[in-house]
């Protein structure tokens, strides 16, 4: 039996918690029926109330960066770091990532612009004009049963003289880092098989996506350009 798709309008939304960094919205999808959405977005920008066209064209909240570094005469490596994740209370193996700034949003290259900035801030790596940067996926939803938060997946392939350029002193705000991990394809595959990082800890879904994309070799496709 076909079920009617719920339509959530602006008037069906109540904001239960409204802070600078996070909001909790009550979405009334039918009389007397509610669902709750944790969001970074303003009331006017919640994904639940957008039309199909608006939803498909909206920018994500953040960019996750799949950074592949190539040293001369050495195998390619995936650039990951241990970043402190406050909700988990520990350092987790993570790719570089960051929120899209308001000034990025009016730019046609908003995703690449954000990625370049976050990669430099979190790793010290400055991308060159000769390096490749391209969008793998313009918007993936992190946890649609709990939140409308979303990330773009952007890949950067950088040629470096050596890895001495890597530096985590550019961390801003509450960001905390505890070193890098640069697995080659074989090591990345082992991390995927184990389902845990080399310290024995689970890791975020975005890390899994970065590892999978790296070992797949899809990033080598010369047709993938930003």
N, C-alpha and C positions, 0 to 999 in steps of 0.2 A: 504494500500500500504506500502510495506516495505521501510524503509528509511535507507540509508547507514550510518553506524556509523562513525562519524568523527574520524580521526586519527591525533593526534597532535604529531609532531616530534620535536626533539631538535631545528631544524632550523625554526620551526614555533613559537618560543618563543622569545619575546623581554622583557627585564626587564626594566620597566619604573621607578621603585623606588627600590634602593638597599641600605638598611641601616643594621646596626648590628642586629636589632631585627625584622625587617619586610621587606618584598619585595612585589612589585606589578608587576605581569607578564601579558603581553598581549599575549593571546593564539589565534593564527590564525587557526581556525578550518575549514575554507574554504576560497577560494579567496574573499577578500574584507569583510570577516566576522570575528568578533573578540569577545572574551570573556575575562574577567579580573579575575585574581586570586590573592587574598591577602594571602601570605604564610610566614611561618617562614623558609622555606627550601631554600637551595641554588638552583641555576638554574639547576644543574646536578641532583638534588634530587626531583624535582617537581613531584607530583603524576600523573599529566596529561600526562606526556611523558613516564611513565613506562609501560612495558608489563603487561599482566594480571598476569603472574607469579610473577613478581617483586612487583606489587601492592599488591597482596595477602600476600606476605611474609615480607613486609616492617614494620619497627617499627613505632609506632605513635610518635607524637611530645611530648606527656605528659601523665601523669597518674593521673586519678581521683580516690580517695580512699574512699571506702564505709567502714567506721570504726564502728564496733559494739562492745560496751563494756558491760561486764557482771560483776556486783558486786555480792558478796555473798548475798543470800537471797533477792535479788532485781530483778526487771524485766530488761530485756535487753534494752539497749538504743543506739540510733544512734548518733554518735559524729559529730556535725556540729558546725560551727563557723561563726561569722560575720566578713567577710573580705572586706576591701575597694576595690571596683572595679572602677578603674580610668575612663574607658569610660562611666560609669553610674554616677560617682560623689557621691557615697554613699556606705555604708556598706551593703553587701548582704549576705543572709544566704547561706553558701557554705560548701561543703565537702573539706577535705584536698586535695590538688592537686599540681602538679609541673611538670616542664619540665624534660624530660629524659636527663641527662648529657652525654656528649661525652664519658666519661669513662664507662658509663653504657652499651653503645651500643655493646661492644664486649663481653658482658657477657650473658650466656644462661638464667640467671634469671634477665634480665634487668628490667622487669616490677616490680617484687617484690623488687628488690634492690632500685629502685627509690621510690616505695611506702613506704618502711620502713624509708628511709631518710626524705621524706616529712612529714610523720606522726609525726616523732619526732620533726622536725623543727617547725611545725605549731601548734602542740598540746602538746608537751612535753612527749607524750606517747612513751615509749620504748617497742617495741614488744619483747616477750620472745620466746624461742625455742618451748615452749608448746602452743603458740598462733597459730591460723590458718591464713594463708594468701594464697589467690588463685585468679586466673584471672577469672572475670565474663565475660568480653568481651575483646579480644585483641586489638580492634581498632574500635572506633565509630567516624564518621565524624561530626564535630561540626555544620558546616553550608555550605553544598556543593554547594549552589548557590552563595556563596560569597568567600569562603575560602577553602583550602584543609587541614586546621588544624584538628588534630585528637587527641583523647585520648583513652587510655586503661582504662577499669574499673576494678579495683582490690579491692577485699574485704579482710578486716582483722577482725578477731574475737578475741578480747583480754579479758582475765580474769584479773580483777584488784581488789586489796584489797579495795581501795576507790578512789574517783575521785579527791582527793587532788593532784594527780600527774600531773594533767592537767595544762599546762603553755604555754603562747603565747609569751614569751620573746625570743624565738629562731628565730623569724622572720628575714629574710635576705633581703637585697636590699630595694626595695620600698614597701615591704609587710607591711600592717597595719591591725591589728585585734582589735575587740571590743567585746570580750567575746564569750562564748560558748552557744550552745543550745543542750540539750540532751533529745530529745523526746523519750518516750516509744512508743510501737506500736500504742496504741490508739491515742496519741498525734500526731504521724507522720501521721496517717490516717486522722486526722482532718485538718492538714496542706495541705494534698493532696486535700481534699474535697473543702477547701476554695480557693486553688490556690494562696495563699499568706502566708507569714510568720506571726508569732504572732504580728509583728509590723504593719501589713497591707501592706507590700511591696511584689511585685513580686519577684521571685527568678530564678536563672539560671536553664537551662535544666538539667545540671549535678546533681543539688540538687533534682530535680524531680526524676531522675533515682535512686539516692541513697535512697530516701524515698520509692519509689515503690519496690525496691529490698528488703529493710528492712521489709516492711509490708507483702510482699509476702511469707516470711519464707523460700525462696529458699536457703538462706545462711546456714540453719540448716542441709542441706544434708551432711552427713559425707563423701560421696563420692567426694565432691568438695574439692580437695586439690591442692596446687600449683604444 
